[in-house]
Structures are given as structure tokens and as C-alpha cells.
């Protein structure tokens, strides 16, 4: 098998007696998802381990928890747990709703926040900096890393422990387990006119003792990037020239606004399959973890001119055609459940 997935429950006896829903953990172990086992050298296969890896939980759209297994640092990205998604409160124009979280799966938001070492807000827009969710956060002293636009929206809500990053800047985050994670900001999505400041992409890499292998991950939610900034971010994170990240989390479907089916008459909100190959050539990742932020229920007049191109199930074929067949593709576990990814 190219990727062995093992499902088990992670729940204490006390929780089971209380009737708690125990989250399944899907463990995926593979050296290269687009190669046959016989084509992968034995030495390469033995180098992968869950200790040197990440655990990824998708809460749909842009919200995710990423645990770096060696350091133990947990990152909560762009939390949206409360209510619907609107832009500027204009629900008459657009309102989005998650398909699983808050419906079939209930999430204890305060518990998720308590377990997180840092909350990262990648953009100042409502689908990243979700004010109803942030208003409901009990611990406003939680460590936040955000861009300036998001920080300006969060401070009036009472958040008082915010590290502001612009592309090219970095910070080191301590974890409750004693480890540390370096977060480097890169130039991500251009949302607005060409002179607008770009939103954040992230290069995250563990800071570990000698003898340990640090895991690294790139996250950006629009598949929009400045190649020079990303290259500089990799070097700032401590990766050598020519060395890539372990994991790339990126959209793989393009979402457009304009005349449905006519790309030249549309504006790409999320650049998914349009930019994916170019991004991966810069990052040189071992693993691509698709960010399925197109998968959302929505209503309102704006949805009549929103459309998508690209198929999330056809990513491996797209990569092979682009000469990137050595990149392993792993899909997230169902929303609210964990994917343990060996590296």
C-alpha cells in the first residue's frame, strides 16, 4: 500500500463512560504517495516516523489545528467556530456555513483554544479573522500571531498578547510541552488592488535539540504567493538552499468571481490549480495536504457569480503532468478528526 491509514479512537475510559464522542485518529504512513513501494529505497522508507511528523485536524474552510510532533507545539489557524460567515455583516449579499462543524460535529471551541500554543490569523478579512468567533474567545490573553490588519480588528475585542508580523518577519513560539516553533511570514494573497499589502503565508519549522529532525510546513489559503518572499522565508526558517519544506498546505481548486465558466472574464479569489504547480516548484515539499476551503454551503446574490475550476480528486494527475509526481498527496481526515502524518 502507498499510504497505510489506521483508524482508532483516542478517548479515556472516563470519557467513554460519560458517552463522549471519541475522535478517530487517521494515521497515514508513506514515503511517497505517487510511487510504488518497490520504487522507494528501503533506507528512505525507514527514515519516516510519526515522531518526526505533524498531526493535522481540519475544522473546514481555513480553520485547522496543526501539532508539530517533535516539539509538541500546537497551532490554531484562522478559527471560525461560531455562526455563519459574512463580510461586513452583509448576510443579504453572502452568507456561508460549514457542512460538518457545528452540524454533525460539535466542537468545544474553548478546549481547542486552551490546547493551542498560538492562534495564527493569516488575513484581516472575515473568512480568516472571524469576529463572532473571536468575540466568543474566553481567554483573550492567548498568544496570537497576526498581520497588522487582523491585529487592529482584534485589539478592540480585548486581545492583548498579539505578535504582529509582516512578510519577511519571524517569531519564535514556545509550546506548553516545552518545545518551540519558528513562524516566518511570507507574502501571501493579494486581496484588493495591486498596491495593497499582501496577506500572510507562513513557513513554520520546529526548533529542536541537536540530533532531532525539525518538521516544517508551509500554509497559505489562496495559493497566491510571491516566489522571492517564499524563498526568503524558507532560508529564514533555517532550510538550506535547495531544501524544501516537509508539508505544503494549499488549496487545489480555483474559486473565481465573474462570468461562470469563462475564466478570462473572472477574477480568481483562490488560485488553487491555477498556481499549484508553480508554488510546489518553489517549496519542493515532500507532502501536499490539500486545503479544501472551497467546500462550503453558501447563499446570497454573490454566489450567482462564484464558480470553481479544478478537481480535488485529480491533484495527483495534475502533479504528474507537471513533472511533480514525487510529491506525496495526503488528504485531511474528516472534519474534526486527526490525520497523523509521518515524515
C-alpha positions in Angstrom: 0.0 0.0 0.0 1.2 3.5 -0.8 -0.2 5.0 2.4 -1.3 2.9 5.4 -4.2 4.5 7.3 -5.1 3.2 10.7 -8.2 4.5 12.5 -8.5 4.2 16.2 -10.3 6.2 19.0 -8.5 8.5 21.4 -10.7 8.7 24.4 -10.3 8.0 28.1 -12.4 5.4 30.0 -14.0 8.2 31.9 -15.0 9.9 28.6 -16.4 6.7 27.2 -18.4 6.1 30.4 -19.8 9.6 30.0 -20.9 8.9 26.4 -18.4 11.3 24.9 -17.8 11.2 21.1 -14.2 10.0 20.8 -12.4 11.5 17.8 -10.9 9.0 15.4 -7.2 9.4 14.6 -6.3 8.5 11.0 -2.7 7.7 10.7 -1.1 7.9 7.3 2.4 6.5 6.8 4.1 6.6 3.4 7.4 7.6 1.9 6.0 8.9 -1.4 2.3 8.7 -2.3 2.8 8.7 -6.1 5.4 5.9 -6.2 5.1 2.1 -5.8 6.6 0.7 -2.6 9.2 -1.2 -4.6 10.4 2.1 -6.2 11.2 3.6 -2.8 14.6 2.7 -1.4 14.4 0.8 1.9 16.7 3.4 3.6 14.3 6.2 2.6 11.3 4.2 3.9 12.9 3.7 7.3 13.6 7.4 7.7 9.9 8.3 8.0 8.4 8.3 11.5 5.4 9.7 13.4 7.7 11.3 15.9 9.1 13.4 13.1 5.8 14.5 11.7 2.7 16.5 12.2 -0.9 15.9 13.3 -3.4 17.9 11.3 -7.1 18.5 12.2 -9.3 20.3 9.7 -12.2 22.2 11.0 -13.3 23.1 7.5 -12.7 26.1 5.2 -9.5 27.8 6.5 -9.6 26.6 10.1 -7.1 24.0 11.2 -5.1 22.8 14.2 -1.5 21.6 13.4 0.6 19.8 16.0 4.3 19.5 15.4 5.0 16.1 17.0 8.7 16.5 17.9 8.3 19.9 19.7 4.7 19.3 20.7 3.7 22.9 19.6 0.1 23.3 18.6 -1.0 26.0 16.2 -4.7 27.0 15.6 -5.1 28.8 12.3 -7.9 31.2 11.3 -10.6 30.0 13.8 -14.2 30.0 12.7 -16.4 28.1 15.1 -19.4 30.4 15.8 -22.2 31.3 13.5 -22.1 32.0 9.8 -19.5 33.7 7.6 -20.5 37.1 6.3 -18.4 40.0 5.0 -19.0 43.2 6.9 -22.2 41.7 8.3 -23.9 41.9 4.9 -25.6 38.5 5.1 -28.1 39.7 2.5 -25.3 39.6 -0.1 -23.4 36.5 1.1 -23.6 34.0 4.0 -21.5 30.9 4.3 -22.0 27.9 6.6 -19.8 24.9 7.3 -21.1 21.5 6.2 -19.9 19.4 9.2 -18.6 21.5 12.0 -21.5 22.9 14.0 -23.9 20.5 12.4 -22.9 16.8 12.6 -19.8 17.5 14.7 -19.9 19.8 17.7 -16.6 21.4 18.8 -15.7 22.7 22.2 -14.0 25.9 21.0 -12.7 26.9 24.4 -11.0 23.5 24.8 -9.4 23.7 21.3 -8.1 27.2 22.3 -6.8 26.0 25.6 -4.8 23.3 23.9 -3.3 25.7 21.3 0.0 27.3 22.0 -0.6 30.0 19.5 -3.5 31.3 17.3 -2.5 32.5 13.9 -4.7 34.8 11.9 -3.4 35.0 8.3 -5.6 37.7 6.9 -7.7 40.6 8.2 -10.8 39.5 6.1 -13.8 37.9 7.8 -13.2 34.3 6.5 -9.9 34.4 8.4 -10.4 37.0 11.2 -13.9 35.8 12.1 -15.2 38.4 14.6 -18.2 36.3 16.0 -15.7 33.5 16.9 -13.0 35.8 18.2 -15.6 37.7 20.3 -16.6 34.5 22.0 -13.0 33.5 23.0 -12.9 33.3 26.8 -9.1 33.7 27.1 -8.2 37.0 25.4 -4.6 36.6 26.6 -4.0 33.7 24.3 -0.8 34.2 22.2 -1.8 35.5 18.8 0.3 35.9 15.7 -1.4 38.0 13.0 -0.9 40.6 10.3 -1.4 44.3 11.1 -5.0 44.4 9.7 -6.2 41.4 11.8 -4.4 42.8 14.9 -6.3 46.1 14.5 -9.6 44.2 14.4 -8.7 42.0 17.4 -7.4 44.6 19.9 -10.9 46.2 20.4 -12.2 42.8 21.3 -9.7 42.6 24.2 -6.9 40.5 22.8 -3.7 41.7 24.5 -0.9 39.3 23.5 -0.6 39.8 19.8 2.7 39.5 17.8 2.3 41.4 14.5 4.2 40.0 11.5 4.6 41.4 8.0 6.1 39.3 5.2 9.8 38.8 5.9 9.4 38.9 9.7 9.6 35.9 12.1 8.9 35.0 15.7 9.6 32.0 17.9 6.7 30.5 19.8 7.1 28.4 22.9 4.8 25.4 23.5 3.2 24.0 26.6 5.2 20.8 26.1 8.5 22.7 26.3 9.3 22.8 22.5 9.5 25.8 20.2 8.3 26.7 16.7 9.7 29.4 14.4 7.0 31.1 12.4 8.1 33.1 9.4 5.7 35.3 7.4 5.8 35.4 3.6 3.9 37.4 1.1 0.6 35.6 0.5 -2.6 36.6 -1.1 -3.1 39.9 -2.9 -6.6 40.8 -1.8 -7.5 44.1 -3.4 -5.8 46.5 -5.9 -2.2 45.8 -6.9 -0.8 48.4 -4.4 -2.5 46.6 -1.4 -0.3 44.9 1.2 -0.2 41.1 0.7 -1.8 38.9 3.3 0.3 36.3 5.1 1.7 33.0 4.0 3.5 31.0 6.8 6.6 28.9 6.9 6.6 27.0 10.2 9.6 25.0 11.4 10.4 23.4 14.7 13.3 24.5 16.8 14.7 21.2 18.3 17.7 20.0 20.2 20.7 18.6 18.3 20.1 15.2 17.0 16.4 15.8 16.4 14.9 16.4 12.9 12.6 19.5 12.8 9.4 19.2 10.8 8.5 22.1 8.6 5.2 23.2 7.0 4.0 26.0 4.6 0.4 27.3 4.9 -1.3 29.7 2.7 -5.0 29.7 1.9 -5.3 31.3 -1.5 -2.4 29.6 -3.4 -1.3 33.1 -4.1 2.3 34.0 -3.3 5.4 36.0 -4.1 8.1 33.5 -5.1 11.0 35.6 -3.8 9.3 36.1 -0.5 8.7 32.4 -0.1 12.3 31.6 -1.0 13.5 34.1 1.6 11.0 32.6 4.2 12.5 29.1 3.6 16.0 30.4 4.3 14.8 32.4 7.3 13.3 29.3 8.7 16.7 27.6 8.6 16.2 25.5 5.5 19.3 25.2 3.3 19.4 26.4 -0.3 17.6 23.9 -2.4 16.0 22.3 0.6 12.2 22.2 0.7 9.5 22.0 3.4 8.2 18.8 4.6 4.5 19.7 4.1 2.6 22.2 2.0 -1.0 23.1 2.9 -2.6 24.8 0.0 -5.9 25.0 -1.9 -6.1 22.8 -5.0 -9.3 24.2 -6.5 -9.6 27.6 -8.1 -12.6 29.8 -7.0 -13.5 32.7 -9.3 -15.8 35.6 -9.3 -17.3 36.7 -12.6 -18.9 35.0 -15.6 -19.4 31.3 -14.7 -17.3 29.1 -17.0 -15.4 32.0 -18.6 -12.0 32.4 -16.8 -10.9 35.5 -18.8 -14.0 37.3 -17.6 -13.5 36.3 -14.0 -11.3 37.2 -11.0 -9.6 34.4 -9.2 -10.3 34.7 -5.5 -8.5 31.5 -4.7 -5.9 30.4 -7.3 -5.8 26.6 -6.5 -5.0 24.5 -9.5 -4.0 27.7 -11.4 -0.9 28.3 -9.3 -0.3 25.0 -7.5 2.5 23.6 -9.7 4.4 26.9 -9.6 4.1 27.0 -5.8 5.3 23.4 -5.4 8.3 24.1 -7.5 9.4 26.8 -5.1 8.6 24.9 -1.9 9.9 21.4 -3.0 7.6 19.7 -0.4 7.6 16.0 0.4 3.8 16.1 1.0 0.9 18.2 -0.3 -2.0 18.4 2.0 -4.9 19.9 0.1 -6.8 22.8 1.8 -10.4 22.1 0.9 -11.7 25.7 1.6 -14.0 25.6 -1.5 -16.2 23.0 0.3 -18.8 25.2 1.9 -22.5 25.9 1.8 -23.5 29.4 0.9 -26.3 31.6 -0.2 -26.9 35.1 -1.4 -26.7 37.0 -4.7 -22.9 36.9 -4.7 -22.9 33.1 -5.1 -24.5 33.5 -8.5 -21.3 34.8 -9.9 -18.9 32.5 -7.9 -17.7 29.4 -9.7 -14.8 26.9 -9.4 -12.5 25.0 -11.6 -10.2 22.1 -10.8 -10.9 18.8 -9.1 -9.6 18.0 -5.6 -9.6 14.3 -6.6 -7.4 14.9 -9.7 -4.5 16.5 -7.9 -2.1 13.6 -8.3 -2.7 13.6 -12.0 -2.1 17.3 -12.2 1.2 16.9 -10.4 2.4 14.1 -12.6 1.6 16.1 -15.7 3.6 19.0 -14.2 6.6 16.7 -13.5 5.9 16.8 -9.8 4.9 13.1 -9.4 7.3 12.6 -6.5 5.2 14.9 -4.2 3.1 12.7 -2.0 -0.6 13.8 -1.7 -2.4 13.2 1.6 -6.0 14.4 2.1 -7.2 15.6 5.5 -9.2 13.3 7.7 -13.0 14.1 8.0 -13.6 17.5 9.7 -12.8 17.4 13.5 -10.7 14.2 13.2 -6.9 13.9 13.1 -4.5 12.9 10.4 -1.2 11.8 11.8 1.4 12.3 9.1 4.7 10.6 9.3 7.7 12.3 7.7 
